[in-house]
Amino acid sequence: MSSPLLQKILDDIKVAMKSRETLILEVLRTLHSDIKNISINSGNEITDEIVVDVLAKSVKQKNEAIDMLKAGGREEKVAGEEFAINIYKRYLPKELSEDEVIALIAQIKESTGAAGPKDMGKIMKEITPQVKGRFDAKRVSVLVQEALK
């Protein structure tokens, strides 16, 4: 196994089992299962990048679930989803601030020579791996569009 992040999750599963923290254990086991499934389906070894992808996707899904639960008047279920998100965030890299992302965009814009809206792909190709799991992808897209106006 070449993922220190996955090893941390497995270690935390053991700790949760020993301390009988059933809610944390359930969330971590689901996460581990999701990571293993991605690895099996892709045929690739589990890397930190795969773990971060799964975490980011899971956080996004949980946030969408929260929106749907609130819209459906199921407020009592929201706390469980928020609990899972908080656990997932323990393993994600530190989130970037909007200012940090704007600075990254400016740096990439300069290095790629991107000048107008037609060059959006150049910047997105460079910035996406750097912000994945650390900043909202839709917001990155909006910031890139604004930078290229």
JOJO-V645494 format. One record per residue. NEAR is the number of other C-alpha atoms within 10 Angstrom. Layout:
NEAR + NEAR
//
This chain:
8 + 10 + 14 + 13 + 18 + 22 + 13 + 12 + 19 + 15 + 12 + 16 + 21 + 13 + 14 + 17 + 14 + 10 + 10 + 11 + 12 + 12 + 13 + 18 + 19 + 15 + 19 + 20 + 16 + 12 + 21 + 17 + 12 + 16 + 20 + 18 + 12 + 17 + 16 + 12 + 8 + 10 + 9 + 10 + 14 + 20 + 17 + 16 + 14 + 19 + 25 + 22 + 17 + 21 + 23 + 22 + 14 + 17 + 22 + 15 + 14 + 19 + 16 + 13 + 16 + 20 + 15 + 14 + 16 + 14 + 10 + 9 + 11 + 12 + 14 + 9 + 13 + 18 + 11 + 14 + 18 + 16 + 14 + 19 + 20 + 11 + 16 + 20 + 17 + 11 + 16 + 20 + 12 + 11 + 14 + 14 + 11 + 14 + 9 + 11 + 20 + 16 + 12 + 17 + 21 + 17 + 14 + 18 + 23 + 12 + 10 + 13 + 12 + 18 + 13 + 13 + 13 + 10 + 16 + 17 + 13 + 14 + 24 + 19 + 11 + 15 + 21 + 15 + 11 + 14 + 17 + 18 + 24 + 19 + 18 + 15 + 15 + 9 + 12 + 19 + 17 + 10 + 15 + 23 + 17 + 12 + 17 + 17 + 8
//
